[in-house]
């Protein structure tokens, strides 16, 4: 095994060497539960599920700890609850339940641990107290702030100078800040907002301290992998690094930092104003979860992903064929070609190409290839659906009138019987234009939706 991962910290691929092979530890930033997930949110969930599965394959399911948090206290949550006129707890319970249903439908395993921010307030307060005590943070006007100039190599993860970060960031101007780049660790809670008692008054944590405290509590002061979307590199992950390294006196917070690329829809940035804002529940109402999953994996995780209807149709056709070839097949040994692709920084497009090669061999009668196809696909979280349930579903655009098809097949049979082969060919071509492929055999003519 030679798993190589692109480390954002070093800007190169590195051989993965866990701190402790008996307990490989990974933390991924999870959802802020104020709304349903959109497809941009789904990408890191699927990407890091594939990595979780791969690590479990290499080190054993009992030797991998995957923590993915739930942010259940946040400005957006407070604003949405007020907008809907509901209690904050009611909102977060509802949206968390929806998130769990959605990611399960996308074929994702449950993480080993799923901490909620509100369960770790004590850990956050303790970390903030430590940062104040060693001079990296200060209290001002009911707030506690991390003093960015107190960390000489702040910006190492993002590889940006302090001046560049300050120029490009939306820095909150506040008179109590010692430096414009200082960021909030704790803030006062307004009337009606959730809050907790602390040495600095009744308040709540800033976003960045939540992940630092939760990851340390569950995985230790230094762990193996930290993941998330590329948009989190700065300021969220940069600030996590600052808090964690200073509080614990460590050289790193995580040894490997992995980030997935941005997502567009039909070539444009996804936004509600453009009318191309796509939620996971909306997609799941139209397509099986495995189609969405395979569509995500057809692009390597670090590359920008252009989400299109054509890509989903391509994914469905591939899965439909794989299902046909492996319906009654037990998974075999994991194909070396699939494993080699995934070992190379989760090169899922290359792994999918290897699966297509196995599909071709299986279609020509190789039972070994069919077994390998199933094993390789299942490692990627695919071909998990019951074959009968899969066959019962068809894209709405490919919905057909079965009675009409049968009538045309009967008419074609009569034309062939009377040796009117031109009419028989015309009916076959007409069905082909409808997306129907005919198969003539000793027992008559059968049909299927063409891929």
C-alpha positions as a Python dict, from the first residue, in 0.01 Angstrom:
ca = {
    (1, 'X'): (0, 0, 0),
    (2, 'X'): (131, 343, -99),
    (3, 'X'): (-142, 595, -35),
    (4, 'X'): (-39, 940, -156),
    (5, 'X'): (-241, 1250, -71),
    (6, 'X'): (-205, 1610, -183),
    (7, 'X'): (-126, 1810, 128),
    (8, 'X'): (-243, 2172, 114),
    (9, 'X'): (12, 2252, 384),
    (10, 'X'): (309, 2149, 166),
    (11, 'X'): (144, 2196, -176),
    (12, 'X'): (254, 1854, -294),
    (13, 'X'): (156, 1489, -291),
    (14, 'X'): (297, 1302, 5),
    (15, 'X'): (301, 938, 111),
    (16, 'X'): (47, 898, 389),
    (17, 'X'): (202, 776, 713),
    (18, 'X'): (-38, 778, 1009),
    (19, 'X'): (82, 879, 1353),
    (20, 'X'): (-62, 555, 1490),
    (21, 'X'): (-170, 285, 1239),
    (22, 'X'): (-390, 138, 1511),
    (23, 'X'): (-590, 461, 1529),
    (24, 'X'): (-589, 665, 1208),
    (25, 'X'): (-766, 995, 1281),
    (26, 'X'): (-948, 1228, 1041),
    (27, 'X'): (-1155, 1541, 1105),
    (28, 'X'): (-1378, 1704, 843),
    (29, 'X'): (-1578, 2023, 884),
    (30, 'X'): (-1946, 1933, 874),
    (31, 'X'): (-2265, 2129, 814),
    (32, 'X'): (-2399, 2440, 981),
    (33, 'X'): (-2754, 2318, 1026),
    (34, 'X'): (-2969, 2617, 936),
    (35, 'X'): (-3095, 2488, 599),
    (36, 'X'): (-3097, 2180, 376),
    (37, 'X'): (-2769, 2086, 209),
    (38, 'X'): (-2699, 2194, -149),
    (39, 'X'): (-2482, 2001, -391),
    (40, 'X'): (-2176, 2208, -301),
    (41, 'X'): (-2218, 2089, 59),
    (42, 'X'): (-2253, 1731, -63),
    (43, 'X'): (-1918, 1722, -240),
    (44, 'X'): (-1690, 1708, 68),
    (45, 'X'): (-1928, 1462, 235),
    (46, 'X'): (-1890, 1220, -58),
    (47, 'X'): (-1518, 1285, -115),
    (48, 'X'): (-1419, 1220, 244),
    (49, 'X'): (-1651, 921, 265),
    (50, 'X'): (-1444, 764, -14),
    (51, 'X'): (-1126, 840, 182),
    (52, 'X'): (-1285, 698, 499),
    (53, 'X'): (-1368, 377, 312),
    (54, 'X'): (-1016, 356, 170),
    (55, 'X'): (-855, 405, 511),
    (56, 'X'): (-1084, 138, 657),
    (57, 'X'): (-976, -96, 379),
    (58, 'X'): (-607, -41, 452),
    (59, 'X'): (-608, -23, 833),
    (60, 'X'): (-929, -203, 929),
    (61, 'X'): (-1268, -56, 1025),
    (62, 'X'): (-1184, -62, 1396),
    (63, 'X'): (-864, 139, 1346),
    (64, 'X'): (-1000, 451, 1176),
    (65, 'X'): (-1167, 736, 1364),
    (66, 'X'): (-1354, 981, 1145),
    (67, 'X'): (-1502, 1287, 1317),
    (68, 'X'): (-1736, 1519, 1128),
    (69, 'X'): (-1892, 1796, 1333),
    (70, 'X'): (-2234, 1957, 1342),
    (71, 'X'): (-2232, 2335, 1393),
    (72, 'X'): (-2555, 2393, 1583),
    (73, 'X'): (-2491, 2744, 1718),
    (74, 'X'): (-2417, 3018, 1466),
    (75, 'X'): (-2536, 3357, 1345),
    (76, 'X'): (-2707, 3199, 1043),
    (77, 'X'): (-2895, 2955, 1264),
    (78, 'X'): (-3013, 3232, 1494),
    (79, 'X'): (-3126, 3445, 1199),
    (80, 'X'): (-3310, 3158, 1027),
    (81, 'X'): (-3490, 3055, 1346),
    (82, 'X'): (-3605, 3415, 1397),
    (83, 'X'): (-3714, 3436, 1032),
    (84, 'X'): (-3923, 3118, 1065),
    (85, 'X'): (-4048, 3204, 1413),
    (86, 'X'): (-3931, 2874, 1559),
    (87, 'X'): (-3707, 2776, 1849),
    (88, 'X'): (-3340, 2732, 1758),
    (89, 'X'): (-3341, 2373, 1887),
    (90, 'X'): (-3644, 2290, 1672),
    (91, 'X'): (-3466, 2426, 1364),
    (92, 'X'): (-3138, 2243, 1425),
    (93, 'X'): (-3310, 1912, 1508),
    (94, 'X'): (-3512, 1931, 1185),
    (95, 'X'): (-3222, 2027, 960),
    (96, 'X'): (-2982, 1777, 1119),
    (97, 'X'): (-3235, 1497, 1060),
    (98, 'X'): (-3268, 1605, 697),
    (99, 'X'): (-2890, 1612, 658),
    (100, 'X'): (-2857, 1259, 797),
    (101, 'X'): (-3127, 1129, 562),
    (102, 'X'): (-2965, 1298, 263),
    (103, 'X'): (-2610, 1172, 320),
    (104, 'X'): (-2737, 821, 386),
    (105, 'X'): (-2921, 834, 52),
    (106, 'X'): (-2592, 943, -109),
    (107, 'X'): (-2434, 619, 12),
    (108, 'X'): (-2217, 773, 283),
    (109, 'X'): (-2116, 583, 593),
    (110, 'X'): (-2187, 746, 928),
    (111, 'X'): (-1873, 905, 1075),
    (112, 'X'): (-1721, 740, 1380),
    (113, 'X'): (-1792, 1051, 1585),
    (114, 'X'): (-2028, 1339, 1514),
    (115, 'X'): (-1971, 1609, 1777),
    (116, 'X'): (-2211, 1901, 1808),
    (117, 'X'): (-2072, 2240, 1897),
    (118, 'X'): (-2316, 2287, 2184),
    (119, 'X'): (-2185, 1968, 2348),
    (120, 'X'): (-1830, 2104, 2370),
    (121, 'X'): (-1872, 2455, 2509),
    (122, 'X'): (-1665, 2362, 2814),
    (123, 'X'): (-1376, 2248, 2592),
    (124, 'X'): (-1395, 2576, 2401),
    (125, 'X'): (-1389, 2787, 2719),
    (126, 'X'): (-1088, 2591, 2848),
    (127, 'X'): (-898, 2645, 2522),
    (128, 'X'): (-977, 3017, 2523),
    (129, 'X'): (-856, 3047, 2883),
    (130, 'X'): (-531, 2879, 2781),
    (131, 'X'): (-482, 3118, 2487),
    (132, 'X'): (-536, 3419, 2714),
    (133, 'X'): (-293, 3282, 2973),
    (134, 'X'): (-9, 3239, 2723),
    (135, 'X'): (-64, 3577, 2556),
    (136, 'X'): (-223, 3475, 2225),
    (137, 'X'): (-569, 3611, 2310),
    (138, 'X'): (-719, 3899, 2505),
    (139, 'X'): (-1052, 4012, 2644),
    (140, 'X'): (-1203, 4339, 2522),
    (141, 'X'): (-1551, 4482, 2562),
    (142, 'X'): (-1708, 4146, 2651),
    (143, 'X'): (-1533, 3973, 2361),
    (144, 'X'): (-1229, 3749, 2355),
    (145, 'X'): (-1011, 3777, 2046),
    (146, 'X'): (-713, 3588, 1909),
    (147, 'X'): (-427, 3831, 1851),
    (148, 'X'): (-301, 3736, 1505),
    (149, 'X'): (39, 3916, 1530),
    (150, 'X'): (121, 3695, 1830),
    (151, 'X'): (171, 3403, 1589),
    (152, 'X'): (476, 3474, 1368),
    (153, 'X'): (388, 3224, 1090),
    (154, 'X'): (15, 3293, 1069),
    (155, 'X'): (-87, 3239, 707),
    (156, 'X'): (133, 2932, 653),
    (157, 'X'): (-157, 2709, 544),
    (158, 'X'): (-307, 2965, 304),
    (159, 'X'): (43, 3075, 194),
    (160, 'X'): (-56, 3438, 205),
    (161, 'X'): (110, 3728, 380),
    (162, 'X'): (-69, 3911, 659),
    (163, 'X'): (-103, 4215, 433),
    (164, 'X'): (-257, 4009, 151),
    (165, 'X'): (-499, 3838, 387),
    (166, 'X'): (-604, 4166, 542),
    (167, 'X'): (-661, 4321, 199),
    (168, 'X'): (-865, 4026, 74),
    (169, 'X'): (-1065, 3949, 386),
    (170, 'X'): (-1389, 4096, 503),
    (171, 'X'): (-1238, 4224, 825),
    (172, 'X'): (-1481, 4344, 1090),
    (173, 'X'): (-1379, 4691, 1204),
    (174, 'X'): (-1424, 4714, 1582),
    (175, 'X'): (-1271, 4964, 1822),
    (176, 'X'): (-1185, 4693, 2076),
    (177, 'X'): (-952, 4507, 1834),
    (178, 'X'): (-577, 4546, 1883),
    (179, 'X'): (-521, 4448, 1520),
    (180, 'X'): (-770, 4447, 1229),
    (181, 'X'): (-700, 4077, 1162),
    (182, 'X'): (-775, 3965, 1519),
    (183, 'X'): (-1070, 3725, 1518),
    (184, 'X'): (-1337, 3640, 1773),
    (185, 'X'): (-1306, 3344, 2008),
    (186, 'X'): (-1599, 3441, 2232),
    (187, 'X'): (-1871, 3704, 2200),
    (188, 'X'): (-2156, 3833, 2417),
    (189, 'X'): (-2499, 3683, 2361),
    (190, 'X'): (-2776, 3930, 2289),
    (191, 'X'): (-3114, 3897, 2456),
    (192, 'X'): (-3299, 3597, 2317),
    (193, 'X'): (-2985, 3438, 2170),
    (194, 'X'): (-2835, 3113, 2299),
    (195, 'X'): (-2556, 3169, 2546),
    (196, 'X'): (-2343, 3009, 2815),
    (197, 'X'): (-2183, 3145, 3129),
    (198, 'X'): (-1810, 3204, 3100),
    (199, 'X'): (-1531, 3400, 3273),
    (200, 'X'): (-1606, 3680, 3022),
    (201, 'X'): (-1982, 3689, 3074),
    (202, 'X'): (-2283, 3524, 2917),
    (203, 'X'): (-2200, 3455, 2554),
    (204, 'X'): (-2121, 3204, 2285),
    (205, 'X'): (-1816, 3083, 2092),
    (206, 'X'): (-1685, 3206, 1760),
    (207, 'X'): (-1701, 2963, 1468),
    (208, 'X'): (-1329, 2884, 1444),
    (209, 'X'): (-1275, 2783, 1807),
    (210, 'X'): (-1549, 2522, 1779),
    (211, 'X'): (-1354, 2297, 1541),
    (212, 'X'): (-1026, 2342, 1728),
    (213, 'X'): (-1186, 2234, 2056),
    (214, 'X'): (-1388, 1946, 1914),
    (215, 'X'): (-1103, 1797, 1712),
    (216, 'X'): (-867, 1812, 2011),
    (217, 'X'): (-1126, 1656, 2241),
    (218, 'X'): (-1195, 1364, 2007),
    (219, 'X'): (-872, 1312, 1812),
    (220, 'X'): (-595, 1466, 2020),
    (221, 'X'): (-378, 1775, 1991),
    (222, 'X'): (-219, 1650, 1667),
    (223, 'X'): (-401, 1412, 1434),
    (224, 'X'): (-359, 1274, 1084),
    (225, 'X'): (-599, 1437, 837),
    (226, 'X'): (-809, 1751, 834),
    (227, 'X'): (-1044, 1797, 540),
    (228, 'X'): (-1299, 2037, 397),
    (229, 'X'): (-1382, 2253, 99),
    (230, 'X'): (-1123, 2480, -61),
    (231, 'X'): (-1325, 2781, 53),
    (232, 'X'): (-1239, 2695, 414),
    (233, 'X'): (-860, 2728, 378),
    (234, 'X'): (-886, 3094, 476),
    (235, 'X'): (-995, 3212, 719),
    (236, 'X'): (-1153, 2908, 890),
    (237, 'X'): (-874, 2652, 866),
    (238, 'X'): (-600, 2910, 901),
    (239, 'X'): (-761, 3027, 1225),
    (240, 'X'): (-806, 2671, 1348),
    (241, 'X'): (-434, 2614, 1298),
    (242, 'X'): (-348, 2932, 1488),
    (243, 'X'): (-568, 2850, 1786),
    (244, 'X'): (-470, 2485, 1808),
    (245, 'X'): (-96, 2520, 1761),
    (246, 'X'): (-70, 2807, 2009),
    (247, 'X'): (-292, 2643, 2271),
    (248, 'X'): (-109, 2310, 2254),
    (249, 'X'): (242, 2428, 2169),
    (250, 'X'): (259, 2197, 1864),
    (251, 'X'): (425, 2236, 1525),
    (252, 'X'): (111, 2129, 1341),
    (253, 'X'): (-257, 2072, 1413),
    (254, 'X'): (-302, 1803, 1148),
    (255, 'X'): (-28, 1645, 941),
    (256, 'X'): (-225, 1634, 615),
    (257, 'X'): (-472, 1899, 496),
    (258, 'X'): (-705, 1797, 213),
    (259, 'X'): (-942, 2032, 31),
    (260, 'X'): (-1196, 1963, -243),
    (261, 'X'): (-1245, 2208, -529),
    (262, 'X'): (-1532, 2442, -609),
    (263, 'X'): (-1854, 2337, -781),
    (264, 'X'): (-2044, 2506, -1065),
    (265, 'X'): (-2382, 2425, -1220),
    (266, 'X'): (-2394, 2404, -1599),
    (267, 'X'): (-2079, 2618, -1616),
    (268, 'X'): (-2195, 2894, -1381),
    (269, 'X'): (-2147, 2969, -1015),
    (270, 'X'): (-2439, 2830, -819),
    (271, 'X'): (-2663, 3101, -677),
    (272, 'X'): (-3029, 3156, -601),
    (273, 'X'): (-3030, 3474, -813),
    (274, 'X'): (-2930, 3272, -1124),
    (275, 'X'): (-3198, 3014, -1053),
    (276, 'X'): (-2946, 2728, -1053),
    (277, 'X'): (-2935, 2666, -679),
    (278, 'X'): (-2971, 2289, -643),
    (279, 'X'): (-3038, 2123, -308),
    (280, 'X'): (-2966, 1761, -225),
    (281, 'X'): (-3333, 1682, -143),
    (282, 'X'): (-3437, 1824, -482),
    (283, 'X'): (-3183, 1604, -660),
    (284, 'X'): (-3283, 1297, -461),
    (285, 'X'): (-3644, 1354, -562),
    (286, 'X'): (-3536, 1320, -925),
    (287, 'X'): (-3239, 1079, -921),
    (288, 'X'): (-3113, 784, -712),
    (289, 'X'): (-2842, 876, -462),
    (290, 'X'): (-2584, 659, -638),
    (291, 'X'): (-2626, 862, -957),
    (292, 'X'): (-2547, 1180, -765),
    (293, 'X'): (-2253, 1010, -597),
    (294, 'X'): (-2101, 878, -920),
    (295, 'X'): (-2150, 1215, -1088),
    (296, 'X'): (-1947, 1374, -808),
    (297, 'X'): (-1673, 1113, -839),
    (298, 'X'): (-1631, 1150, -1216),
    (299, 'X'): (-1419, 1459, -1139),
    (300, 'X'): (-1106, 1432, -922),
    (301, 'X'): (-1182, 1590, -586),
    (302, 'X'): (-927, 1876, -607),
    (303, 'X'): (-1049, 1991, -949),
    (304, 'X'): (-1341, 2228, -1012),
    (305, 'X'): (-1660, 2030, -1075),
    (306, 'X'): (-1915, 2135, -1337),
    (307, 'X'): (-2249, 1983, -1240),
    (308, 'X'): (-2464, 1906, -1545),
    (309, 'X'): (-2771, 1705, -1636),
    (310, 'X'): (-2565, 1532, -1906),
    (311, 'X'): (-2317, 1413, -1644),
    (312, 'X'): (-2599, 1268, -1433),
    (313, 'X'): (-2741, 1085, -1735),
    (314, 'X'): (-2394, 946, -1809),
    (315, 'X'): (-2360, 829, -1448),
    (316, 'X'): (-2702, 664, -1458),
    (317, 'X'): (-2623, 475, -1779),
    (318, 'X'): (-2294, 350, -1634),
    (319, 'X'): (-2455, 234, -1310),
    (320, 'X'): (-2742, 71, -1499),
    (321, 'X'): (-2499, -136, -1702),
    (322, 'X'): (-2289, -224, -1396),
    (323, 'X'): (-2603, -334, -1215),
    (324, 'X'): (-2702, -564, -1505),
    (325, 'X'): (-2361, -729, -1511),
    (326, 'X'): (-2327, -780, -1134),
    (327, 'X'): (-2685, -845, -1028),
    (328, 'X'): (-2625, -1208, -923),
    (329, 'X'): (-2251, -1176, -859),
    (330, 'X'): (-2069, -1183, -526),
    (331, 'X'): (-1791, -923, -486),
    (332, 'X'): (-1450, -1064, -567),
    (333, 'X'): (-1100, -947, -489),
    (334, 'X'): (-1037, -576, -513),
    (335, 'X'): (-892, -501, -859),
    (336, 'X'): (-538, -367, -847),
    (337, 'X'): (-620, -107, -1114),
    (338, 'X'): (-899, 46, -905),
    (339, 'X'): (-693, 43, -588),
    (340, 'X'): (-391, 199, -760),
    (341, 'X'): (-606, 484, -887),
    (342, 'X'): (-754, 557, -544),
    (343, 'X'): (-411, 537, -382),
    (344, 'X'): (-303, 820, -612),
    (345, 'X'): (-470, 1106, -423),
    (346, 'X'): (-820, 961, -469),
    (347, 'X'): (-805, 964, -848),
    (348, 'X'): (-1168, 860, -884),
    (349, 'X'): (-1193, 933, -1260),
    (350, 'X'): (-908, 687, -1318),
    (351, 'X'): (-1074, 436, -1085),
    (352, 'X'): (-1400, 473, -1280),
    (353, 'X'): (-1211, 415, -1606),
    (354, 'X'): (-1075, 93, -1454),
    (355, 'X'): (-1430, -8, -1362),
    (356, 'X'): (-1538, 51, -1724),
    (357, 'X'): (-1260, -181, -1842),
    (358, 'X'): (-1388, -448, -1604),
    (359, 'X'): (-1740, -385, -1731),
    (360, 'X'): (-1624, -452, -2086),
    (361, 'X'): (-1460, -780, -1983),
    (362, 'X'): (-1766, -879, -1781),
    (363, 'X'): (-1994, -805, -2078),
    (364, 'X'): (-1783, -1054, -2277),
    (365, 'X'): (-1845, -1324, -2019),
    (366, 'X'): (-1567, -1286, -1762),
    (367, 'X'): (-1711, -1378, -1421),
    (368, 'X'): (-1385, -1267, -1255),
    (369, 'X'): (-1420, -920, -1409),
    (370, 'X'): (-1783, -897, -1295),
    (371, 'X'): (-1680, -987, -939),
    (372, 'X'): (-1398, -733, -953),
    (373, 'X'): (-1631, -468, -1092),
    (374, 'X'): (-1865, -515, -798),
    (375, 'X'): (-1583, -511, -541),
    (376, 'X'): (-1422, -200, -687),
    (377, 'X'): (-1751, -12, -716),
    (378, 'X'): (-1851, -102, -361),
    (379, 'X'): (-1521, 30, -225),
    (380, 'X'): (-1628, 363, -373),
    (381, 'X'): (-1974, 336, -215),
    (382, 'X'): (-2149, 226, -535),
    (383, 'X'): (-2358, -79, -632),
    (384, 'X'): (-2502, -87, -280),
    (385, 'X'): (-2865, -63, -397),
    (386, 'X'): (-3089, -368, -420),
    (387, 'X'): (-3095, -465, -791),
    (388, 'X'): (-3475, -491, -801),
    (389, 'X'): (-3514, -146, -649),
    (390, 'X'): (-3265, -13, -901),
    (391, 'X'): (-3447, -163, -1200),
    (392, 'X'): (-3778, -23, -1075),
    (393, 'X'): (-3652, 332, -1125),
    (394, 'X'): (-3602, 512, -1455),
    (395, 'X'): (-3533, 877, -1531),
    (396, 'X'): (-3851, 1070, -1596),
    (397, 'X'): (-3715, 1174, -1934),
    (398, 'X'): (-3683, 806, -2027),
    (399, 'X'): (-4027, 706, -1904),
    (400, 'X'): (-4194, 489, -2167),
    (401, 'X'): (-4538, 362, -2256),
    (402, 'X'): (-4487, -12, -2224),
    (403, 'X'): (-4818, -96, -2394),
    (404, 'X'): (-4718, 116, -2694),
    (405, 'X'): (-4381, -59, -2713),
    (406, 'X'): (-4542, -403, -2703),
    (407, 'X'): (-4782, -301, -2980),
    (408, 'X'): (-4491, -196, -3199),
    (409, 'X'): (-4305, -521, -3126),
    (410, 'X'): (-4613, -721, -3231),
    (411, 'X'): (-4647, -510, -3547),
    (412, 'X'): (-4280, -567, -3626),
    (413, 'X'): (-4319, -943, -3576),
    (414, 'X'): (-4614, -945, -3816),
    (415, 'X'): (-4414, -745, -4072),
    (416, 'X'): (-4127, -993, -4051),
    (417, 'X'): (-4369, -1285, -4080),
    (418, 'X'): (-4506, -1138, -4402),
    (419, 'X'): (-4149, -1068, -4518),
    (420, 'X'): (-4202, -692, -4514),
    (421, 'X'): (-3850, -634, -4383),
    (422, 'X'): (-3849, -265, -4471),
    (423, 'X'): (-4146, -210, -4237),
    (424, 'X'): (-3984, -425, -3969),
    (425, 'X'): (-3666, -219, -3991),
    (426, 'X'): (-3867, 103, -3981),
    (427, 'X'): (-4036, -5, -3656),
    (428, 'X'): (-3700, -104, -3505),
    (429, 'X'): (-3555, 237, -3597),
    (430, 'X'): (-3862, 412, -3457),
    (431, 'X'): (-3819, 232, -3125),
    (432, 'X'): (-3448, 313, -3126),
    (433, 'X'): (-3534, 682, -3159),
    (434, 'X'): (-3755, 639, -2851),
    (435, 'X'): (-3452, 503, -2664),
    (436, 'X'): (-3562, 137, -2686),
    (437, 'X'): (-3324, -142, -2787),
    (438, 'X'): (-3468, -472, -2913),
    (439, 'X'): (-3318, -816, -2855),
    (440, 'X'): (-3436, -1100, -3080),
    (441, 'X'): (-3404, -1451, -2941),
    (442, 'X'): (-3543, -1804, -2972),
    (443, 'X'): (-3825, -1715, -2733),
    (444, 'X'): (-3923, -1396, -2909),
    (445, 'X'): (-3826, -1030, -2888),
    (446, 'X'): (-3745, -852, -2563),
    (447, 'X'): (-3663, -486, -2509),
    (448, 'X'): (-3472, -256, -2277),
    (449, 'X'): (-3397, 112, -2245),
    (450, 'X'): (-3086, 185, -2448),
    (451, 'X'): (-2789, 326, -2261),
}
